Amino acid sequence: ADLYTLKNRQDDLASITISGVRFGEKRATKVIEAIEGARSLTIEELVGSLGIDALGKRRVELIRQAVPGEMDT
């Protein structure tokens, strides 16, 4: 949950030093943009990323098509 609060602490993130190398503004911006992009997932992406054997994005999409409207909520 703390990942989603980094946007408010971008300066702190940019000032982090890892193995003697400062994280920097560019990297901090890229990390925050990637996190923001991950906020909205399709049902296929969400369920497909759970790591359930034989249940990837494509299979979830096929299931969703087989039961229209049932997985929308």
C-alpha positions as CSV (number, residue, x, y, z in Angstrom):
1,A,0.0,0.0,0.0
2,D,2.9,2.4,0.7
3,L,3.9,2.2,-3.0
4,Y,0.8,4.2,-3.9
5,T,1.8,7.0,-1.5
6,L,5.2,7.5,-3.2
7,K,3.8,10.2,-5.5
8,N,3.6,12.5,-2.5
9,R,7.2,11.7,-1.5
10,Q,9.0,11.9,-4.9
11,D,11.8,14.1,-3.5
12,D,12.5,11.5,-0.8
13,L,12.6,8.8,-3.4
14,A,14.9,10.7,-5.6
15,S,17.4,11.3,-2.7
16,I,17.8,7.6,-1.9
17,T,21.3,6.2,-2.4
18,I,21.8,2.6,-3.4
19,S,25.3,1.2,-3.4
20,G,26.7,4.7,-3.5
21,V,24.5,5.7,-6.5
22,R,21.8,8.3,-6.0
23,F,18.4,7.3,-7.3
24,G,17.8,10.6,-8.9
25,E,14.8,12.6,-10.3
26,K,14.5,10.7,-13.6
27,R,14.4,7.3,-11.9
28,A,12.0,8.5,-9.3
29,T,9.7,9.8,-12.0
30,K,9.8,6.6,-14.0
31,V,9.1,4.5,-10.9
32,I,6.1,6.7,-9.9
33,E,4.8,6.6,-13.5
34,A,5.0,2.8,-13.6
35,I,3.2,2.5,-10.3
36,E,0.5,4.9,-11.5
37,G,0.1,2.8,-14.6
38,A,-0.5,-0.3,-12.6
39,R,-3.4,1.2,-10.7
40,S,-5.9,0.3,-13.5
41,L,-5.9,-3.4,-14.5
42,T,-8.4,-5.3,-16.6
43,I,-10.0,-8.3,-15.0
44,E,-7.8,-10.4,-17.4
45,E,-4.6,-8.8,-16.1
46,L,-5.6,-9.0,-12.5
47,V,-6.8,-12.7,-12.4
48,G,-4.1,-13.7,-14.9
49,S,-1.4,-12.4,-12.7
50,L,-2.4,-14.3,-9.6
51,G,-0.1,-17.2,-10.6
52,I,-2.9,-19.8,-10.8
53,D,-1.7,-22.8,-12.9
54,A,-3.2,-22.7,-16.5
55,L,-5.1,-19.5,-15.8
56,G,-3.4,-16.8,-17.8
57,K,-4.8,-13.6,-19.3
58,R,-6.0,-15.3,-22.5
59,R,-7.9,-18.0,-20.6
60,V,-9.5,-15.4,-18.3
61,E,-10.6,-13.5,-21.4
62,L,-12.2,-16.6,-22.9
63,I,-14.0,-17.3,-19.6
64,R,-15.3,-13.7,-19.5
65,Q,-16.5,-14.0,-23.0
66,A,-18.3,-17.2,-22.2
67,V,-20.2,-15.6,-19.3
68,P,-20.9,-12.0,-20.5
69,G,-21.5,-9.6,-17.7
70,E,-20.9,-12.1,-14.9
71,M,-17.3,-11.0,-14.2
72,D,-17.9,-7.2,-14.6
73,T,-18.3,-6.6,-10.9
